[in-house]
Amino acid sequence: MTNAPAMNVGDIETPAVTILLDRMEANIARAQALMDAHGVDNRPHIKTHKIPAIASMQIAAGASGITCQKLGEVEVFVDAGIADDILVTYNILGEVKTDRLMELSLRVKRLAVVADNEIVLRGLSEAGVRHGRDVPVLIECDGGIGRNGVQTPEAAQALAQMATNLPRIRFEGLMVFPNKGPETAAFMNKALELIRADGIAVPVVSGGGSPALMTLADFPMMTEHRAGTYVYNDLMMVDAGAASLDDCAMHVRATVVSMPTEDRAIIDAGSKVLTRDQYTLSNFGQLVEHPGAVVANCSEEHGMLDLSRAQSKPRIGDIVNVIPNHCCVVSNMVDEVYGVRDGQVETVWPVAARGRVR
Ligand SMILES: Cc1ncc(COP(=O)(O)O)c(C=O)c1O
C-alpha cells in the first residue's frame, strides 16, 4: 500500500473517489469463501480496480491468478510483479499486439488468452511460431449478452479441433461471460460433451460475472470464476440483488456547489467522474447521506441532483457521497483513489492501469 500522510477524509479535495477498506476487504473475503465452498478457482478481473496492490490482496486471500481485458493492463500488473498466472479475456489481433502478448508471456508462468474465431486463432498460432513458444488458448463462448463468443456448441467444438491442430496453440478449454442462467449451463455442457467426444482434454472451463457468484452451484462444469465488480460493488450489483448498499465500497465524494431550485442541487462530479453508464438503471448514482436523492443527470463537470423524493436535503457547501452506477468505469476516470477506514485516509493508490485500453 502507498502510505498516505495522516489525513482526515474530510480534508480530501472533491471530487474524489474513496474506497471504504473494511467493506472492500469483506467483499474480497466473501467472494473467496464462496468460490472455495464450490471448489472453483478464483481469477478476479482487475478491470474493476486497475490497482496492483488490490490484486495482491485478492491473491493473498486465495485467488489463483488474475484476469485482464487488455494487454496494457497485463503490462502494468506484470511490471508490478504481483501475478504469474494471467488470463486475457479479449481477442488479440494483429502482429503488433500478438508480439506484445508473446513478449509478456516470457515474464510470467502462464499467460493465456481467448479466441472466438479462426482469424484470431491463426494469428495467435503464427505469433507462437514466430516466437517459438506455445500460446495457451481458451475458446470464448457467447454468454448471451449480445457480445462476442462462438454462437453454438458445435462452433466451439470446431474451433477446439482447429486449436489442437494449429502449431504452437495449446488448447486449454472454454471461457464464457457471463454465467447467465440455464442457457449458459446447457451451452457449456453440450460444448464440453462434443469436444471430449473428440478425445480432446478440457482442463479449464472459465465462467464469469459478479452477479453469477450467487449461482455458482448451477455451474458445476466451471473450474474457475472471473468476478470483477464484487471487489467494490455498485448500484448495478444492488439492482441485480447481488449486493446491498452497505456492501458498496466505492463512494464518490462531491461538493454541492449550487442549488438553483428547492429540488435541484448541483455537485462537482459529473460524467467525467461518474460516467454516464446506466445499463438497467435510470439515474447516475444515489446519495448516501440523503436517501431518495439521486444524480438525475450529468454534464461533464456537473452532477444534477433530483431532491424531490429526498428524505433530507443537502445545502450549498456540503460534501456528499455518491454510490455510482458502475464502479469499474469510475476507476478509469481518476488518477488515484483514497483508501479510507474509520474516517481516516489510510492509503492513496494510483490507478496504475488507468487508460490502458490498448
Ligand atoms: C470477460 C469478462 N469476464 C469477467 C468479467 C467480470 O464481471 P463482473 O464485472 O460482473 O464482475 C467481465 C466484466 O466485464 C468480463 O468482461
The ligand as a Gaussian input file, in Angstrom:
#p B3LYP/6-31G(d) Opt

LIG

0 1
 C      -14.815000     -11.340000     -19.905000
 C      -15.232000     -10.872000     -18.567000
 N      -15.052000     -11.669000     -17.503000
 C      -15.402000     -11.276000     -16.271000
 C      -15.966000     -10.036000     -16.044000
 C      -16.327000      -9.626000     -14.642000
 O      -17.691000      -9.406000     -14.500000
 P      -18.262000      -8.505000     -13.329000
 O      -17.833000      -7.126000     -13.619000
 O      -19.738000      -8.711000     -13.367000
 O      -17.680000      -8.992000     -12.077000
 C      -16.187000      -9.181000     -17.121000
 C      -16.815000      -7.871000     -16.950000
 O      -16.975000      -7.068000     -17.821000
 C      -15.808000      -9.609000     -18.411000
 O      -15.986000      -8.820000     -19.492000

